[in-house]
Amino acid sequence: MVEISLARQCILFHGLVEEDIRRLIALGTEQTYHKGDVLVTQGSHEGKVFVLLEGMVEVQVNAGETARPVVALGPGQLIGEITLVDGGPHSATVVVTQTPTRVLAFERDALLALCEAHPRMGYRLMRNIAADLGFKVRHHNLSMV
């Protein structure tokens, strides 16, 4: 099981009380991946959200026949959060670049049900996701300059 101290370092868990952190950890499934494994495929409707606990991944966007690296993500960051918010397909492919890479995986529907059952926690989770998306957009915009 994921340790509370490790979870607190992840953006999804910021500002949550310990009871909510435990509830969220219990909802997820801890998984380990190896270099070259694909976590998410662009265009797929897998409906999963991942919290990166350990290791590194590369986010790639397919441009025709080639995959273009967009950003590297490390511990504490989210993968698949756009799908959580809008229910659409994954917008990028995410490939593991470091062994081991550990994640806490959540099913979209289960996470949304938890947010509805516990509105305060749901509000905090959605704020954390919005902050993460804002950070990523800002980083992307600055890289374009």
DRENMARMAR-624881 format. One record per residue (C-alpha): residue in three letters; chain; x, y, z. Coordinates in Angstrom, 2 decimals. Example, Ala and Ser with C-alpha at 12.3 -4.5 7.8 and 13.67 -1.06 7.14 Angstrom:
# residues 2
{'ALA'; 'A'; {12.30; -4.50; 7.80}}
{'SER'; 'A'; {13.67; -1.06; 7.14}}
END
This chain:
# residues 145
{'MET'; 'A'; {0.00; 0.00; 0.00}}
{'VAL'; 'A'; {1.12; 3.54; -0.77}}
{'GLU'; 'A'; {2.48; 5.37; 2.26}}
{'ILE'; 'A'; {0.67; 8.53; 3.35}}
{'SER'; 'A'; {3.94; 10.47; 3.42}}
{'LEU'; 'A'; {4.57; 9.57; -0.24}}
{'ALA'; 'A'; {1.01; 10.45; -1.23}}
{'ARG'; 'A'; {1.31; 13.90; 0.37}}
{'GLN'; 'A'; {4.10; 14.69; -2.13}}
{'CYS'; 'A'; {1.73; 14.17; -5.07}}
{'ILE'; 'A'; {-0.29; 17.12; -6.36}}
{'LEU'; 'A'; {-3.56; 15.17; -6.34}}
{'PHE'; 'A'; {-3.37; 14.80; -2.55}}
{'HIS'; 'A'; {-2.45; 18.42; -1.66}}
{'GLY'; 'A'; {-4.66; 19.88; 1.03}}
{'LEU'; 'A'; {-6.48; 16.63; 1.80}}
{'VAL'; 'A'; {-6.96; 15.47; 5.38}}
{'GLU'; 'A'; {-5.48; 12.10; 6.31}}
{'GLU'; 'A'; {-8.86; 10.34; 6.22}}
{'ASP'; 'A'; {-9.41; 11.48; 2.62}}
{'ILE'; 'A'; {-5.88; 10.48; 1.64}}
{'ARG'; 'A'; {-6.49; 6.98; 3.01}}
{'ARG'; 'A'; {-9.84; 6.80; 1.20}}
{'LEU'; 'A'; {-8.22; 7.83; -2.08}}
{'ILE'; 'A'; {-5.29; 5.43; -1.71}}
{'ALA'; 'A'; {-7.72; 2.58; -1.04}}
{'LEU'; 'A'; {-9.59; 3.40; -4.26}}
{'GLY'; 'A'; {-6.44; 3.17; -6.40}}
{'THR'; 'A'; {-4.37; 0.22; -7.54}}
{'GLU'; 'A'; {-0.60; 0.36; -7.19}}
{'GLN'; 'A'; {1.16; -0.82; -10.35}}
{'THR'; 'A'; {4.79; -1.14; -11.43}}
{'TYR'; 'A'; {6.02; -0.61; -14.99}}
{'HIS'; 'A'; {9.34; -0.95; -16.79}}
{'LYS'; 'A'; {11.20; 1.12; -19.37}}
{'GLY'; 'A'; {9.38; 1.00; -22.70}}
{'ASP'; 'A'; {5.97; 0.11; -21.26}}
{'VAL'; 'A'; {3.08; 2.24; -22.51}}
{'LEU'; 'A'; {0.81; 3.60; -19.77}}
{'VAL'; 'A'; {-1.61; 5.46; -22.02}}
{'THR'; 'A'; {-2.16; 5.45; -25.78}}
{'GLN'; 'A'; {-3.20; 8.60; -27.60}}
{'GLY'; 'A'; {-6.80; 8.37; -28.78}}
{'SER'; 'A'; {-7.74; 5.52; -26.45}}
{'HIS'; 'A'; {-10.73; 5.62; -24.12}}
{'GLU'; 'A'; {-9.19; 3.64; -21.25}}
{'GLY'; 'A'; {-10.62; 6.00; -18.65}}
{'LYS'; 'A'; {-7.69; 5.75; -16.25}}
{'VAL'; 'A'; {-5.91; 8.38; -14.24}}
{'PHE'; 'A'; {-2.45; 7.77; -12.79}}
{'VAL'; 'A'; {-0.46; 9.39; -10.00}}
{'LEU'; 'A'; {3.25; 8.91; -10.65}}
{'LEU'; 'A'; {4.83; 7.70; -7.40}}
{'GLU'; 'A'; {8.32; 6.75; -8.57}}
{'GLY'; 'A'; {10.21; 6.79; -11.87}}
{'MET'; 'A'; {9.84; 8.80; -15.06}}
{'VAL'; 'A'; {7.62; 8.85; -18.12}}
{'GLU'; 'A'; {7.66; 10.71; -21.42}}
{'VAL'; 'A'; {4.52; 12.26; -22.87}}
{'GLN'; 'A'; {4.43; 11.94; -26.66}}
{'VAL'; 'A'; {2.02; 13.29; -29.27}}
{'ASN'; 'A'; {1.64; 11.42; -32.52}}
{'ALA'; 'A'; {2.18; 13.60; -35.56}}
{'GLY'; 'A'; {1.43; 11.35; -38.49}}
{'GLU'; 'A'; {3.82; 8.40; -38.39}}
{'THR'; 'A'; {6.14; 9.84; -35.75}}
{'ALA'; 'A'; {5.79; 10.40; -32.03}}
{'ARG'; 'A'; {6.97; 13.81; -30.85}}
{'PRO'; 'A'; {8.16; 14.06; -27.23}}
{'VAL'; 'A'; {6.33; 16.83; -25.39}}
{'VAL'; 'A'; {7.43; 16.63; -21.76}}
{'ALA'; 'A'; {8.97; 14.31; -19.19}}
{'LEU'; 'A'; {7.03; 13.75; -15.97}}
{'GLY'; 'A'; {8.35; 12.57; -12.62}}
{'PRO'; 'A'; {7.13; 11.62; -9.17}}
{'GLY'; 'A'; {4.09; 13.44; -7.87}}
{'GLN'; 'A'; {2.63; 14.30; -11.25}}
{'LEU'; 'A'; {-0.64; 13.23; -12.87}}
{'ILE'; 'A'; {-1.25; 11.29; -16.06}}
{'GLY'; 'A'; {-4.65; 11.11; -17.75}}
{'GLU'; 'A'; {-6.21; 13.99; -15.84}}
{'ILE'; 'A'; {-7.74; 15.55; -18.96}}
{'THR'; 'A'; {-9.73; 12.37; -19.56}}
{'LEU'; 'A'; {-10.96; 12.54; -15.97}}
{'VAL'; 'A'; {-12.26; 16.05; -16.48}}
{'ASP'; 'A'; {-13.79; 15.84; -19.97}}
{'GLY'; 'A'; {-14.38; 12.11; -20.53}}
{'GLY'; 'A'; {-12.73; 12.29; -23.94}}
{'PRO'; 'A'; {-9.96; 10.13; -25.37}}
{'HIS'; 'A'; {-6.39; 10.42; -24.11}}
{'SER'; 'A'; {-4.64; 13.31; -25.85}}
{'ALA'; 'A'; {-1.15; 11.79; -25.78}}
{'THR'; 'A'; {0.79; 8.56; -25.44}}
{'VAL'; 'A'; {2.74; 8.11; -22.21}}
{'VAL'; 'A'; {5.81; 5.84; -22.25}}
{'VAL'; 'A'; {7.81; 4.71; -19.22}}
{'THR'; 'A'; {11.46; 5.85; -19.44}}
{'GLN'; 'A'; {12.83; 4.56; -16.14}}
{'THR'; 'A'; {12.67; 1.21; -14.36}}
{'PRO'; 'A'; {10.98; 0.84; -11.99}}
{'THR'; 'A'; {8.13; 3.27; -12.43}}
{'ARG'; 'A'; {5.35; 2.97; -9.84}}
{'VAL'; 'A'; {1.93; 4.52; -10.22}}
{'LEU'; 'A'; {-1.33; 4.63; -8.34}}
{'ALA'; 'A'; {-4.02; 3.96; -10.97}}
{'PHE'; 'A'; {-7.64; 5.03; -10.69}}
{'GLU'; 'A'; {-10.67; 4.16; -12.80}}
{'ARG'; 'A'; {-12.31; 7.39; -13.97}}
{'ASP'; 'A'; {-15.84; 6.38; -12.97}}
{'ALA'; 'A'; {-14.77; 5.25; -9.49}}
{'LEU'; 'A'; {-12.87; 8.49; -8.89}}
{'LEU'; 'A'; {-15.83; 10.61; -10.01}}
{'ALA'; 'A'; {-18.20; 8.58; -7.80}}
{'LEU'; 'A'; {-15.90; 9.19; -4.83}}
{'CYS'; 'A'; {-15.92; 12.93; -5.59}}
{'GLU'; 'A'; {-19.72; 12.95; -5.63}}
{'ALA'; 'A'; {-19.99; 10.93; -2.41}}
{'HIS'; 'A'; {-17.52; 13.25; -0.62}}
{'PRO'; 'A'; {-18.05; 16.74; -2.11}}
{'ARG'; 'A'; {-15.40; 18.53; -0.01}}
{'MET'; 'A'; {-12.77; 16.03; -1.04}}
{'GLY'; 'A'; {-14.07; 16.12; -4.63}}
{'TYR'; 'A'; {-13.75; 19.90; -4.70}}
{'ARG'; 'A'; {-10.17; 19.73; -3.44}}
{'LEU'; 'A'; {-9.27; 17.00; -5.97}}
{'MET'; 'A'; {-10.69; 19.02; -8.85}}
{'ARG'; 'A'; {-8.83; 22.14; -7.66}}
{'ASN'; 'A'; {-5.62; 20.12; -7.53}}
{'ILE'; 'A'; {-6.23; 18.79; -11.03}}
{'ALA'; 'A'; {-6.97; 22.32; -12.29}}
{'ALA'; 'A'; {-3.72; 23.55; -10.70}}
{'ASP'; 'A'; {-1.80; 20.71; -12.36}}
{'LEU'; 'A'; {-3.35; 21.45; -15.76}}
{'GLY'; 'A'; {-2.61; 25.15; -15.31}}
{'PHE'; 'A'; {1.02; 24.38; -14.52}}
{'LYS'; 'A'; {1.33; 22.18; -17.61}}
{'VAL'; 'A'; {-0.26; 24.78; -19.90}}
{'ARG'; 'A'; {1.96; 27.52; -18.48}}
{'HIS'; 'A'; {5.06; 25.33; -18.96}}
{'HIS'; 'A'; {4.00; 24.56; -22.53}}
{'ASN'; 'A'; {3.37; 28.24; -23.29}}
{'LEU'; 'A'; {6.78; 29.24; -21.94}}
{'SER'; 'A'; {8.48; 26.54; -24.00}}
{'MET'; 'A'; {6.94; 28.07; -27.14}}
{'VAL'; 'A'; {8.70; 31.41; -26.58}}
END
